[in-house]
Amino acid sequence: MTDSRNNKIIGQQGEDTACRYLRKKGYKIIERNFRYSRVAEIDIIAKDKDCLVFIEVKSRTTQNFGHPFEAVNRRKLEHIFKACLAYLQTTEEEFKKYRIDIISVLGDENPKIEHLKDVSLN
């Protein structure tokens, strides 16, 4: 199996794990893998009470190549932000509050989940 194919599987499993985590926390999953352009995608769009949440999920089986959060740099956040704006323009539902979160999924068998809420470009 190629590395890129393996990475896709790890990413998909991480997103599935993140969705289960979010549902347990009371979030309602609205959409997954919303694509705005070739480089701008939102992994999970969910509702947390009256707030629309755009969630980037980063998964790693080990920290050999760094912590998952380290993969979300300013450029990645800018792409996510553009995709968020595009989604807000296409949805018919109106939201007064929205935020960007990042979820880290680390490990295979019993993954450790970390959740950063309300990430900004600043």
C-alpha positions as CSV (number, residue, x, y, z in Angstrom):
1,M,0.0,0.0,0.0
2,T,1.4,3.4,-0.9
3,D,2.0,6.1,1.7
4,S,-0.6,8.4,0.2
5,R,-3.2,5.7,0.2
6,N,-2.3,4.7,3.8
7,N,-2.5,8.4,4.8
8,K,-6.0,8.7,3.3
9,I,-7.1,5.7,5.3
10,I,-5.6,7.1,8.5
11,G,-7.3,10.5,7.8
12,Q,-10.7,8.9,7.2
13,Q,-10.4,6.9,10.4
14,G,-9.4,10.0,12.2
15,E,-12.5,11.9,10.9
16,D,-14.7,9.0,11.9
17,T,-13.2,9.1,15.4
18,A,-13.7,12.8,15.6
19,C,-17.3,12.5,14.5
20,R,-18.0,10.0,17.3
21,Y,-16.3,12.3,19.8
22,L,-18.3,15.3,18.6
23,R,-21.6,13.4,18.8
24,K,-20.9,12.3,22.3
25,K,-20.3,16.0,23.2
26,G,-23.7,16.9,21.8
27,Y,-22.7,18.3,18.4
28,K,-24.9,17.6,15.3
29,I,-22.8,16.7,12.2
30,I,-24.2,18.6,9.2
31,E,-21.7,17.7,6.5
32,R,-18.3,16.1,5.9
33,N,-15.6,16.9,3.4
34,F,-17.1,20.1,2.0
35,R,-14.8,21.1,-0.8
36,Y,-14.4,24.7,-1.9
37,S,-11.4,24.3,-4.2
38,R,-8.6,21.9,-5.0
39,V,-6.8,23.0,-1.8
40,A,-9.7,24.2,0.5
41,E,-11.7,21.6,2.2
42,I,-13.5,21.4,5.5
43,D,-13.4,18.0,7.1
44,I,-16.5,18.3,9.3
45,I,-19.2,21.0,9.6
46,A,-21.3,20.6,12.8
47,K,-23.6,22.5,15.0
48,D,-22.7,23.2,18.7
49,K,-26.0,24.6,20.1
50,D,-26.5,27.8,18.1
51,C,-23.0,27.9,16.7
52,L,-21.9,26.5,13.3
53,V,-18.5,24.9,13.7
54,F,-16.0,24.2,10.9
55,I,-13.6,21.4,12.0
56,E,-10.2,20.5,10.7
57,V,-9.1,17.0,11.7
58,K,-5.5,16.0,11.8
59,S,-4.6,12.3,12.5
60,R,-1.3,10.6,13.2
61,T,-0.6,7.1,14.3
62,T,2.6,8.3,16.0
63,Q,4.4,11.6,16.7
64,N,7.4,10.6,14.7
65,F,6.6,13.4,12.2
66,G,5.3,15.8,14.9
67,H,2.1,16.4,16.7
68,P,-1.0,16.6,14.5
69,F,-1.7,20.2,15.4
70,E,1.7,21.1,13.9
71,A,0.3,20.3,10.5
72,V,-2.1,23.2,10.6
73,N,-0.1,26.3,9.7
74,R,-1.3,29.8,8.7
75,R,-1.6,28.9,5.1
76,K,-3.8,25.9,5.9
77,L,-6.0,28.1,8.2
78,E,-6.4,30.6,5.4
79,H,-7.7,27.9,3.1
80,I,-10.1,26.7,5.8
81,F,-11.3,30.2,6.3
82,K,-12.0,30.7,2.6
83,A,-13.9,27.4,2.5
84,C,-15.9,28.5,5.6
85,L,-16.9,31.7,3.9
86,A,-17.9,29.8,0.7
87,Y,-20.0,27.4,2.8
88,L,-21.8,30.3,4.6
89,Q,-22.6,31.8,1.2
90,T,-24.1,28.6,-0.2
91,T,-26.2,27.5,2.8
92,E,-29.8,28.7,3.2
93,E,-29.7,28.5,6.9
94,E,-28.5,31.6,8.7
95,F,-26.0,31.5,11.5
96,K,-25.1,34.4,13.7
97,K,-22.2,32.6,15.3
98,Y,-19.5,30.4,13.8
99,R,-16.0,29.2,14.6
100,I,-13.1,27.1,13.4
101,D,-11.9,24.2,15.6
102,I,-9.1,21.7,15.1
103,I,-9.2,18.2,16.4
104,S,-6.1,16.0,16.8
105,V,-6.4,12.3,16.7
106,L,-3.2,10.5,17.8
107,G,-2.7,6.8,17.9
108,D,-4.3,3.6,16.5
109,E,-6.0,1.4,18.9
110,N,-7.1,3.8,21.6
111,P,-6.5,7.2,20.1
112,K,-6.0,10.3,22.1
113,I,-8.3,13.2,21.1
114,E,-7.5,16.9,21.6
115,H,-9.9,19.6,20.7
116,L,-8.8,23.2,20.1
117,K,-11.9,25.5,19.9
118,D,-12.2,28.9,18.2
119,V,-8.9,29.0,16.3
120,S,-8.1,32.3,14.6
121,L,-5.6,33.5,12.0
122,N,-4.1,35.9,14.5
